[in-house]
Amino acid sequence: MIIETIEERFMGENTYILGDEKTKKCAVIDPGASIIDILNVIEKHQFTVEYIILTHGHGDHISQAPEVKRRTNAKKD
């Protein structure tokens, strides 16, 4: 299991990427960080995003969810 934390620079919110090193599948949790930073982590590990998980509806936790979905074709739960 690979766990990466990306801190959003302005609000200090954390985005988490949980991935399996064997299957290369991952979930992006609370994608409020920079889309560039999120995509860089996904690319670094050669992950396929299976899910976008939102723990709650605050803007700093969900702001990049549409863009992550658009760029990765992930499911959003």
PDB file of N, CA, C and O in Angstrom:
ATOM      1  N   MET A   1       0.848  -1.177   0.000  1.00  0.00           N
ATOM      2  CA  MET A   1       0.000   0.000   0.000  1.00  0.00           C
ATOM      3  C   MET A   1       0.890   1.236   0.000  1.00  0.00           C
ATOM      4  O   MET A   1       1.829   1.345   0.789  1.00  0.00           O
ATOM      5  N   ILE A   2       0.582   2.148  -0.886  1.00  0.00           N
ATOM      6  CA  ILE A   2       1.268   3.434  -0.958  1.00  0.00           C
ATOM      7  C   ILE A   2       0.289   4.495  -0.495  1.00  0.00           C
ATOM      8  O   ILE A   2      -0.851   4.538  -0.959  1.00  0.00           O
ATOM      9  N   ILE A   3       0.730   5.355   0.422  1.00  0.00           N
ATOM     10  CA  ILE A   3      -0.083   6.464   0.893  1.00  0.00           C
ATOM     11  C   ILE A   3       0.721   7.745   0.697  1.00  0.00           C
ATOM     12  O   ILE A   3       1.811   7.898   1.248  1.00  0.00           O
ATOM     13  N   GLU A   4       0.179   8.643  -0.078  1.00  0.00           N
ATOM     14  CA  GLU A   4       0.818   9.945  -0.315  1.00  0.00           C
ATOM     15  C   GLU A   4      -0.098  11.029   0.238  1.00  0.00           C
ATOM     16  O   GLU A   4      -1.316  10.960   0.074  1.00  0.00           O
ATOM     17  N   THR A   5       0.479  12.017   0.883  1.00  0.00           N
ATOM     18  CA  THR A   5      -0.254  13.168   1.390  1.00  0.00           C
ATOM     19  C   THR A   5       0.212  14.404   0.645  1.00  0.00           C
ATOM     20  O   THR A   5       1.411  14.660   0.528  1.00  0.00           O
ATOM     21  N   ILE A   6      -0.750  15.170   0.141  1.00  0.00           N
ATOM     22  CA  ILE A   6      -0.445  16.421  -0.547  1.00  0.00           C
ATOM     23  C   ILE A   6      -1.132  17.532   0.242  1.00  0.00           C
ATOM     24  O   ILE A   6      -2.354  17.527   0.392  1.00  0.00           O
ATOM     25  N   GLU A   7      -0.352  18.477   0.742  1.00  0.00           N
ATOM     26  CA  GLU A   7      -0.933  19.581   1.500  1.00  0.00           C
ATOM     27  C   GLU A   7      -1.279  20.736   0.577  1.00  0.00           C
ATOM     28  O   GLU A   7      -0.443  21.196  -0.202  1.00  0.00           O
ATOM     29  N   GLU A   8      -2.510  21.198   0.670  1.00  0.00           N
ATOM     30  CA  GLU A   8      -2.942  22.374  -0.064  1.00  0.00           C
ATOM     31  C   GLU A   8      -2.286  23.581   0.589  1.00  0.00           C
ATOM     32  O   GLU A   8      -2.380  23.744   1.805  1.00  0.00           O
ATOM     33  N   ARG A   9      -1.638  24.412  -0.173  1.00  0.00           N
ATOM     34  CA  ARG A   9      -0.770  25.452   0.365  1.00  0.00           C
ATOM     35  C   ARG A   9      -1.500  26.602   1.070  1.00  0.00           C
ATOM     36  O   ARG A   9      -0.961  27.172   2.018  1.00  0.00           O
ATOM     37  N   PHE A  10      -2.695  26.948   0.632  1.00  0.00           N
ATOM     38  CA  PHE A  10      -3.386  28.110   1.179  1.00  0.00           C
ATOM     39  C   PHE A  10      -4.155  27.777   2.457  1.00  0.00           C
ATOM     40  O   PHE A  10      -4.008  28.470   3.463  1.00  0.00           O
ATOM     41  N   MET A  11      -4.967  26.732   2.426  1.00  0.00           N
ATOM     42  CA  MET A  11      -5.819  26.384   3.569  1.00  0.00           C
ATOM     43  C   MET A  11      -5.202  25.312   4.472  1.00  0.00           C
ATOM     44  O   MET A  11      -5.665  25.114   5.595  1.00  0.00           O
ATOM     45  N   GLY A  12      -4.175  24.628   3.999  1.00  0.00           N
ATOM     46  CA  GLY A  12      -3.541  23.587   4.796  1.00  0.00           C
ATOM     47  C   GLY A  12      -4.292  22.274   4.797  1.00  0.00           C
ATOM     48  O   GLY A  12      -4.007  21.396   5.611  1.00  0.00           O
ATOM     49  N   GLU A  13      -5.243  22.131   3.899  1.00  0.00           N
ATOM     50  CA  GLU A  13      -6.030  20.893   3.768  1.00  0.00           C
ATOM     51  C   GLU A  13      -5.161  19.796   3.172  1.00  0.00           C
ATOM     52  O   GLU A  13      -4.273  20.078   2.367  1.00  0.00           O
ATOM     53  N   ASN A  14      -5.402  18.569   3.552  1.00  0.00           N
ATOM     54  CA  ASN A  14      -4.640  17.440   3.012  1.00  0.00           C
ATOM     55  C   ASN A  14      -5.469  16.643   2.017  1.00  0.00           C
ATOM     56  O   ASN A  14      -6.636  16.338   2.260  1.00  0.00           O
ATOM     57  N   THR A  15      -4.851  16.315   0.904  1.00  0.00           N
ATOM     58  CA  THR A  15      -5.386  15.371  -0.066  1.00  0.00           C
ATOM     59  C   THR A  15      -4.568  14.102   0.093  1.00  0.00           C
ATOM     60  O   THR A  15      -3.344  14.154   0.205  1.00  0.00           O
ATOM     61  N   TYR A  16      -5.247  12.965   0.102  1.00  0.00           N
ATOM     62  CA  TYR A  16      -4.558  11.683   0.253  1.00  0.00           C
ATOM     63  C   TYR A  16      -4.750  10.847  -1.001  1.00  0.00           C
ATOM     64  O   TYR A  16      -5.829  10.823  -1.593  1.00  0.00           O
ATOM     65  N   ILE A  17      -3.696  10.172  -1.390  1.00  0.00           N
ATOM     66  CA  ILE A  17      -3.779   9.216  -2.485  1.00  0.00           C
ATOM     67  C   ILE A  17      -3.345   7.868  -1.922  1.00  0.00           C
ATOM     68  O   ILE A  17      -2.208   7.692  -1.485  1.00  0.00           O
ATOM     69  N   LEU A  18      -4.280   6.924  -1.943  1.00  0.00           N
ATOM     70  CA  LEU A  18      -4.025   5.561  -1.470  1.00  0.00           C
ATOM     71  C   LEU A  18      -3.959   4.659  -2.679  1.00  0.00           C
ATOM     72  O   LEU A  18      -4.907   4.592  -3.462  1.00  0.00           O
ATOM     73  N   GLY A  19      -2.848   3.964  -2.838  1.00  0.00           N
ATOM     74  CA  GLY A  19      -2.692   3.133  -4.018  1.00  0.00           C
ATOM     75  C   GLY A  19      -2.084   1.785  -3.710  1.00  0.00           C
ATOM     76  O   GLY A  19      -1.386   1.606  -2.713  1.00  0.00           O
ATOM     77  N   ASP A  20      -2.363   0.849  -4.582  1.00  0.00           N
ATOM     78  CA  ASP A  20      -1.817  -0.502  -4.494  1.00  0.00           C
ATOM     79  C   ASP A  20      -0.655  -0.619  -5.470  1.00  0.00           C
ATOM     80  O   ASP A  20      -0.824  -0.433  -6.676  1.00  0.00           O
ATOM     81  N   GLU A  21       0.511  -0.923  -4.948  1.00  0.00           N
ATOM     82  CA  GLU A  21       1.696  -0.988  -5.811  1.00  0.00           C
ATOM     83  C   GLU A  21       1.645  -2.134  -6.815  1.00  0.00           C
ATOM     84  O   GLU A  21       2.335  -2.082  -7.834  1.00  0.00           O
ATOM     85  N   LYS A  22       0.848  -3.163  -6.556  1.00  0.00           N
ATOM     86  CA  LYS A  22       0.758  -4.291  -7.493  1.00  0.00           C
ATOM     87  C   LYS A  22      -0.244  -4.026  -8.610  1.00  0.00           C
ATOM     88  O   LYS A  22       0.074  -4.206  -9.785  1.00  0.00           O
ATOM     89  N   THR A  23      -1.455  -3.599  -8.250  1.00  0.00           N
ATOM     90  CA  THR A  23      -2.493  -3.383  -9.269  1.00  0.00           C
ATOM     91  C   THR A  23      -2.400  -2.010  -9.919  1.00  0.00           C
ATOM     92  O   THR A  23      -2.944  -1.787 -11.001  1.00  0.00           O
ATOM     93  N   LYS A  24      -1.702  -1.087  -9.248  1.00  0.00           N
ATOM     94  CA  LYS A  24      -1.561   0.294  -9.714  1.00  0.00           C
ATOM     95  C   LYS A  24      -2.887   1.052  -9.698  1.00  0.00           C
ATOM     96  O   LYS A  24      -3.033   2.058 -10.392  1.00  0.00           O
ATOM     97  N   LYS A  25      -3.858   0.575  -8.908  1.00  0.00           N
ATOM     98  CA  LYS A  25      -5.128   1.270  -8.737  1.00  0.00           C
ATOM     99  C   LYS A  25      -5.039   2.130  -7.489  1.00  0.00           C
ATOM    100  O   LYS A  25      -4.367   1.773  -6.521  1.00  0.00           O
ATOM    101  N   CYS A  26      -5.732   3.281  -7.522  1.00  0.00           N
ATOM    102  CA  CYS A  26      -5.690   4.159  -6.359  1.00  0.00           C
ATOM    103  C   CYS A  26      -7.013   4.874  -6.169  1.00  0.00           C
ATOM    104  O   CYS A  26      -7.889   4.866  -7.034  1.00  0.00           O
ATOM    105  N   ALA A  27      -7.123   5.494  -5.000  1.00  0.00           N
ATOM    106  CA  ALA A  27      -8.235   6.380  -4.673  1.00  0.00           C
ATOM    107  C   ALA A  27      -7.643   7.726  -4.289  1.00  0.00           C
ATOM    108  O   ALA A  27      -6.593   7.797  -3.650  1.00  0.00           O
ATOM    109  N   VAL A  28      -8.323   8.783  -4.682  1.00  0.00           N
ATOM    110  CA  VAL A  28      -7.938  10.136  -4.298  1.00  0.00           C
ATOM    111  C   VAL A  28      -8.977  10.603  -3.281  1.00  0.00           C
ATOM    112  O   VAL A  28     -10.173  10.631  -3.573  1.00  0.00           O
ATOM    113  N   ILE A  29      -8.511  10.969  -2.084  1.00  0.00           N
ATOM    114  CA  ILE A  29      -9.405  11.344  -0.990  1.00  0.00           C
ATOM    115  C   ILE A  29      -9.274  12.846  -0.730  1.00  0.00           C
ATOM    116  O   ILE A  29      -8.173  13.363  -0.542  1.00  0.00           O
ATOM    117  N   ASP A  30     -10.415  13.532  -0.723  1.00  0.00           N
ATOM    118  CA  ASP A  30     -10.490  14.977  -0.476  1.00  0.00           C
ATOM    119  C   ASP A  30      -9.570  15.785  -1.398  1.00  0.00           C
ATOM    120  O   ASP A  30      -8.636  16.434  -0.929  1.00  0.00           O
ATOM    121  N   PRO A  31      -9.835  15.745  -2.711  1.00  0.00           N
ATOM    122  CA  PRO A  31      -8.951  16.421  -3.659  1.00  0.00           C
ATOM    123  C   PRO A  31      -9.114  17.943  -3.670  1.00  0.00           C
ATOM    124  O   PRO A  31      -9.744  18.511  -4.562  1.00  0.00           O
ATOM    125  N   GLY A  32      -8.531  18.584  -2.659  1.00  0.00           N
ATOM    126  CA  GLY A  32      -8.553  20.039  -2.602  1.00  0.00           C
ATOM    127  C   GLY A  32      -7.215  20.666  -2.939  1.00  0.00           C
ATOM    128  O   GLY A  32      -7.120  21.882  -3.107  1.00  0.00           O
ATOM    129  N   ALA A  33      -6.190  19.853  -3.038  1.00  0.00           N
ATOM    130  CA  ALA A  33      -4.840  20.341  -3.346  1.00  0.00           C
ATOM    131  C   ALA A  33      -4.738  20.691  -4.831  1.00  0.00           C
ATOM    132  O   ALA A  33      -5.673  20.474  -5.601  1.00  0.00           O
ATOM    133  N   SER A  34      -3.611  21.222  -5.206  1.00  0.00           N
ATOM    134  CA  SER A  34      -3.347  21.586  -6.594  1.00  0.00           C
ATOM    135  C   SER A  34      -3.536  20.382  -7.515  1.00  0.00           C
ATOM    136  O   SER A  34      -3.029  19.294  -7.243  1.00  0.00           O
ATOM    137  N   ILE A  35      -4.269  20.589  -8.604  1.00  0.00           N
ATOM    138  CA  ILE A  35      -4.473  19.498  -9.565  1.00  0.00           C
ATOM    139  C   ILE A  35      -3.132  19.033 -10.125  1.00  0.00           C
ATOM    140  O   ILE A  35      -2.958  17.846 -10.401  1.00  0.00           O
ATOM    141  N   ILE A  36      -2.199  19.937 -10.293  1.00  0.00           N
ATOM    142  CA  ILE A  36      -0.879  19.557 -10.799  1.00  0.00           C
ATOM    143  C   ILE A  36      -0.180  18.630  -9.815  1.00  0.00           C
ATOM    144  O   ILE A  36       0.403  17.623 -10.216  1.00  0.00           O
ATOM    145  N   ASP A  37      -0.235  18.966  -8.526  1.00  0.00           N
ATOM    146  CA  ASP A  37       0.385  18.110  -7.509  1.00  0.00           C
ATOM    147  C   ASP A  37      -0.282  16.740  -7.450  1.00  0.00           C
ATOM    148  O   ASP A  37       0.394  15.719  -7.324  1.00  0.00           O
ATOM    149  N   ILE A  38      -1.608  16.722  -7.541  1.00  0.00           N
ATOM    150  CA  ILE A  38      -2.343  15.451  -7.515  1.00  0.00           C
ATOM    151  C   ILE A  38      -1.944  14.585  -8.704  1.00  0.00           C
ATOM    152  O   ILE A  38      -1.624  13.407  -8.543  1.00  0.00           O
ATOM    153  N   LEU A  39      -1.964  15.170  -9.889  1.00  0.00           N
ATOM    154  CA  LEU A  39      -1.632  14.405 -11.093  1.00  0.00           C
ATOM    155  C   LEU A  39      -0.169  13.967 -11.102  1.00  0.00           C
ATOM    156  O   LEU A  39       0.155  12.904 -11.631  1.00  0.00           O
ATOM    157  N   ASN A  40       0.711  14.771 -10.525  1.00  0.00           N
ATOM    158  CA  ASN A  40       2.122  14.369 -10.444  1.00  0.00           C
ATOM    159  C   ASN A  40       2.306  13.116  -9.593  1.00  0.00           C
ATOM    160  O   ASN A  40       3.090  12.238  -9.952  1.00  0.00           O
ATOM    161  N   VAL A  41       1.596  13.025  -8.477  1.00  0.00           N
ATOM    162  CA  VAL A  41       1.684  11.824  -7.632  1.00  0.00           C
ATOM    163  C   VAL A  41       1.115  10.613  -8.368  1.00  0.00           C
ATOM    164  O   VAL A  41       1.695   9.529  -8.333  1.00  0.00           O
ATOM    165  N   ILE A  42      -0.017  10.803  -9.029  1.00  0.00           N
ATOM    166  CA  ILE A  42      -0.626   9.708  -9.794  1.00  0.00           C
ATOM    167  C   ILE A  42       0.335   9.218 -10.875  1.00  0.00           C
ATOM    168  O   ILE A  42       0.520   8.015 -11.057  1.00  0.00           O
ATOM    169  N   GLU A  43       0.935  10.156 -11.579  1.00  0.00           N
ATOM    170  CA  GLU A  43       1.879   9.803 -12.647  1.00  0.00           C
ATOM    171  C   GLU A  43       3.143   9.153 -12.084  1.00  0.00           C
ATOM    172  O   GLU A  43       3.647   8.181 -12.646  1.00  0.00           O
ATOM    173  N   LYS A  44       3.652   9.688 -10.982  1.00  0.00           N
ATOM    174  CA  LYS A  44       4.873   9.152 -10.372  1.00  0.00           C
ATOM    175  C   LYS A  44       4.744   7.660 -10.075  1.00  0.00           C
ATOM    176  O   LYS A  44       5.691   6.897 -10.265  1.00  0.00           O
ATOM    177  N   HIS A  45       3.568   7.254  -9.611  1.00  0.00           N
ATOM    178  CA  HIS A  45       3.345   5.844  -9.258  1.00  0.00           C
ATOM    179  C   HIS A  45       2.678   5.056 -10.385  1.00  0.00           C
ATOM    180  O   HIS A  45       2.435   3.857 -10.249  1.00  0.00           O
ATOM    181  N   GLN A  46       2.387   5.724 -11.486  1.00  0.00           N
ATOM    182  CA  GLN A  46       1.702   5.112 -12.632  1.00  0.00           C
ATOM    183  C   GLN A  46       0.375   4.495 -12.207  1.00  0.00           C
ATOM    184  O   GLN A  46       0.038   3.374 -12.591  1.00  0.00           O
ATOM    185  N   PHE A  47      -0.376   5.262 -11.399  1.00  0.00           N
ATOM    186  CA  PHE A  47      -1.657   4.803 -10.882  1.00  0.00           C
ATOM    187  C   PHE A  47      -2.783   5.027 -11.880  1.00  0.00           C
ATOM    188  O   PHE A  47      -2.720   5.920 -12.726  1.00  0.00           O
ATOM    189  N   THR A  48      -3.806   4.203 -11.763  1.00  0.00           N
ATOM    190  CA  THR A  48      -5.098   4.409 -12.390  1.00  0.00           C
ATOM    191  C   THR A  48      -6.051   4.768 -11.267  1.00  0.00           C
ATOM    192  O   THR A  48      -6.196   4.013 -10.306  1.00  0.00           O
ATOM    193  N   VAL A  49      -6.700   5.912 -11.383  1.00  0.00           N
ATOM    194  CA  VAL A  49      -7.609   6.347 -10.332  1.00  0.00           C
ATOM    195  C   VAL A  49      -8.934   5.616 -10.479  1.00  0.00           C
ATOM    196  O   VAL A  49      -9.621   5.744 -11.492  1.00  0.00           O
ATOM    197  N   GLU A  50      -9.279   4.853  -9.459  1.00  0.00           N
ATOM    198  CA  GLU A  50     -10.548   4.120  -9.441  1.00  0.00           C
ATOM    199  C   GLU A  50     -11.651   4.960  -8.807  1.00  0.00           C
ATOM    200  O   GLU A  50     -12.781   4.979  -9.295  1.00  0.00           O
ATOM    201  N   TYR A  51     -11.324   5.651  -7.725  1.00  0.00           N
ATOM    202  CA  TYR A  51     -12.334   6.392  -6.975  1.00  0.00           C
ATOM    203  C   TYR A  51     -11.824   7.748  -6.529  1.00  0.00           C
ATOM    204  O   TYR A  51     -10.633   7.943  -6.290  1.00  0.00           O
ATOM    205  N   ILE A  52     -12.756   8.675  -6.423  1.00  0.00           N
ATOM    206  CA  ILE A  52     -12.548   9.946  -5.749  1.00  0.00           C
ATOM    207  C   ILE A  52     -13.475   9.897  -4.545  1.00  0.00           C
ATOM    208  O   ILE A  52     -14.688   9.749  -4.692  1.00  0.00           O
ATOM    209  N   ILE A  53     -12.907  10.021  -3.367  1.00  0.00           N
ATOM    210  CA  ILE A  53     -13.685   9.917  -2.137  1.00  0.00           C
ATOM    211  C   ILE A  53     -13.698  11.274  -1.451  1.00  0.00           C
ATOM    212  O   ILE A  53     -12.649  11.864  -1.194  1.00  0.00           O
ATOM    213  N   LEU A  54     -14.898  11.761  -1.160  1.00  0.00           N
ATOM    214  CA  LEU A  54     -15.064  13.049  -0.500  1.00  0.00           C
ATOM    215  C   LEU A  54     -15.578  12.790   0.911  1.00  0.00           C
ATOM    216  O   LEU A  54     -16.653  12.215   1.083  1.00  0.00           O
ATOM    217  N   THR A  55     -14.821  13.209   1.921  1.00  0.00           N
ATOM    218  CA  THR A  55     -15.235  12.946   3.298  1.00  0.00           C
ATOM    219  C   THR A  55     -16.311  13.912   3.773  1.00  0.00           C
ATOM    220  O   THR A  55     -17.093  13.582   4.665  1.00  0.00           O
ATOM    221  N   HIS A  56     -16.355  15.105   3.184  1.00  0.00           N
ATOM    222  CA  HIS A  56     -17.400  16.085   3.480  1.00  0.00           C
ATOM    223  C   HIS A  56     -17.351  17.180   2.424  1.00  0.00           C
ATOM    224  O   HIS A  56     -16.458  17.189   1.577  1.00  0.00           O
ATOM    225  N   GLY A  57     -18.305  18.104   2.472  1.00  0.00           N
ATOM    226  CA  GLY A  57     -18.501  19.029   1.366  1.00  0.00           C
ATOM    227  C   GLY A  57     -17.830  20.375   1.445  1.00  0.00           C
ATOM    228  O   GLY A  57     -18.200  21.272   0.687  1.00  0.00           O
ATOM    229  N   HIS A  58     -16.867  20.567   2.316  1.00  0.00           N
ATOM    230  CA  HIS A  58     -16.177  21.857   2.361  1.00  0.00           C
ATOM    231  C   HIS A  58     -15.377  22.071   1.076  1.00  0.00           C
ATOM    232  O   HIS A  58     -14.761  21.145   0.550  1.00  0.00           O
ATOM    233  N   GLY A  59     -15.400  23.298   0.590  1.00  0.00           N
ATOM    234  CA  GLY A  59     -14.750  23.630  -0.672  1.00  0.00           C
ATOM    235  C   GLY A  59     -13.282  23.275  -0.736  1.00  0.00           C
ATOM    236  O   GLY A  59     -12.782  22.870  -1.786  1.00  0.00           O
ATOM    237  N   ASP A  60     -12.579  23.426   0.396  1.00  0.00           N
ATOM    238  CA  ASP A  60     -11.150  23.125   0.378  1.00  0.00           C
ATOM    239  C   ASP A  60     -10.867  21.631   0.306  1.00  0.00           C
ATOM    240  O   ASP A  60      -9.719  21.226   0.124  1.00  0.00           O
ATOM    241  N   HIS A  61     -11.903  20.806   0.448  1.00  0.00           N
ATOM    242  CA  HIS A  61     -11.733  19.358   0.352  1.00  0.00           C
ATOM    243  C   HIS A  61     -12.246  18.794  -0.969  1.00  0.00           C
ATOM    244  O   HIS A  61     -11.926  17.659  -1.319  1.00  0.00           O
ATOM    245  N   ILE A  62     -13.030  19.564  -1.698  1.00  0.00           N
ATOM    246  CA  ILE A  62     -13.661  19.019  -2.909  1.00  0.00           C
ATOM    247  C   ILE A  62     -13.353  19.791  -4.193  1.00  0.00           C
ATOM    248  O   ILE A  62     -13.771  19.378  -5.274  1.00  0.00           O
ATOM    249  N   SER A  63     -12.634  20.895  -4.086  1.00  0.00           N
ATOM    250  CA  SER A  63     -12.504  21.810  -5.222  1.00  0.00           C
ATOM    251  C   SER A  63     -11.949  21.180  -6.490  1.00  0.00           C
ATOM    252  O   SER A  63     -12.317  21.600  -7.587  1.00  0.00           O
ATOM    253  N   GLN A  64     -11.082  20.194  -6.376  1.00  0.00           N
ATOM    254  CA  GLN A  64     -10.476  19.593  -7.563  1.00  0.00           C
ATOM    255  C   GLN A  64     -11.148  18.286  -8.005  1.00  0.00           C
ATOM    256  O   GLN A  64     -10.701  17.652  -8.960  1.00  0.00           O
ATOM    257  N   ALA A  65     -12.217  17.886  -7.312  1.00  0.00           N
ATOM    258  CA  ALA A  65     -12.887  16.625  -7.668  1.00  0.00           C
ATOM    259  C   ALA A  65     -13.346  16.591  -9.126  1.00  0.00           C
ATOM    260  O   ALA A  65     -13.090  15.598  -9.806  1.00  0.00           O
ATOM    261  N   PRO A  66     -14.013  17.631  -9.636  1.00  0.00           N
ATOM    262  CA  PRO A  66     -14.427  17.572 -11.042  1.00  0.00           C
ATOM    263  C   PRO A  66     -13.243  17.439 -12.008  1.00  0.00           C
ATOM    264  O   PRO A  66     -13.323  16.719 -13.003  1.00  0.00           O
ATOM    265  N   GLU A  67     -12.164  18.131 -11.709  1.00  0.00           N
ATOM    266  CA  GLU A  67     -10.994  18.081 -12.604  1.00  0.00           C
ATOM    267  C   GLU A  67     -10.285  16.731 -12.520  1.00  0.00           C
ATOM    268  O   GLU A  67      -9.832  16.209 -13.538  1.00  0.00           O
ATOM    269  N   VAL A  68     -10.186  16.160 -11.318  1.00  0.00           N
ATOM    270  CA  VAL A  68      -9.598  14.821 -11.192  1.00  0.00           C
ATOM    271  C   VAL A  68     -10.449  13.828 -11.976  1.00  0.00           C
ATOM    272  O   VAL A  68      -9.916  12.985 -12.697  1.00  0.00           O
ATOM    273  N   LYS A  69     -11.776  13.926 -11.838  1.00  0.00           N
ATOM    274  CA  LYS A  69     -12.668  13.024 -12.577  1.00  0.00           C
ATOM    275  C   LYS A  69     -12.500  13.201 -14.085  1.00  0.00           C
ATOM    276  O   LYS A  69     -12.397  12.223 -14.825  1.00  0.00           O
ATOM    277  N   ARG A  70     -12.472  14.442 -14.527  1.00  0.00           N
ATOM    278  CA  ARG A  70     -12.344  14.713 -15.961  1.00  0.00           C
ATOM    279  C   ARG A  70     -11.030  14.160 -16.519  1.00  0.00           C
ATOM    280  O   ARG A  70     -11.008  13.594 -17.612  1.00  0.00           O
ATOM    281  N   ARG A  71      -9.955  14.322 -15.781  1.00  0.00           N
ATOM    282  CA  ARG A  71      -8.650  13.915 -16.295  1.00  0.00           C
ATOM    283  C   ARG A  71      -8.349  12.433 -16.115  1.00  0.00           C
ATOM    284  O   ARG A  71      -7.466  11.896 -16.784  1.00  0.00           O
ATOM    285  N   THR A  72      -9.081  11.758 -15.208  1.00  0.00           N
ATOM    286  CA  THR A  72      -8.753  10.352 -14.937  1.00  0.00           C
ATOM    287  C   THR A  72      -9.906   9.411 -15.201  1.00  0.00           C
ATOM    288  O   THR A  72      -9.705   8.196 -15.225  1.00  0.00           O
ATOM    289  N   ASN A  73     -11.118   9.931 -15.403  1.00  0.00           N
ATOM    290  CA  ASN A  73     -12.313   9.119 -15.616  1.00  0.00           C
ATOM    291  C   ASN A  73     -12.630   8.239 -14.393  1.00  0.00           C
ATOM    292  O   ASN A  73     -13.171   7.142 -14.531  1.00  0.00           O
ATOM    293  N   ALA A  74     -12.290   8.731 -13.217  1.00  0.00           N
ATOM    294  CA  ALA A  74     -12.536   7.989 -11.978  1.00  0.00           C
ATOM    295  C   ALA A  74     -14.016   8.048 -11.604  1.00  0.00           C
ATOM    296  O   ALA A  74     -14.767   8.899 -12.082  1.00  0.00           O
ATOM    297  N   LYS A  75     -14.410   7.116 -10.735  1.00  0.00           N
ATOM    298  CA  LYS A  75     -15.740   7.151 -10.137  1.00  0.00           C
ATOM    299  C   LYS A  75     -15.678   8.127  -8.980  1.00  0.00           C
ATOM    300  O   LYS A  75     -14.623   8.310  -8.374  1.00  0.00           O
ATOM    301  N   LYS A  76     -16.803   8.757  -8.670  1.00  0.00           N
ATOM    302  CA  LYS A  76     -16.828   9.693  -7.549  1.00  0.00           C
ATOM    303  C   LYS A  76     -17.834   9.186  -6.538  1.00  0.00           C
ATOM    304  O   LYS A  76     -19.029   9.132  -6.831  1.00  0.00           O
ATOM    305  N   ASP A  77     -17.372   8.810  -5.342  1.00  0.00           N
ATOM    306  CA  ASP A  77     -18.241   8.308  -4.269  1.00  0.00           C
ATOM    307  C   ASP A  77     -18.195   9.232  -3.086  1.00  0.00           C
ATOM    308  O   ASP A  77     -18.860   8.980  -2.081  1.00  0.00           O
TER     309      ASP A  77
END
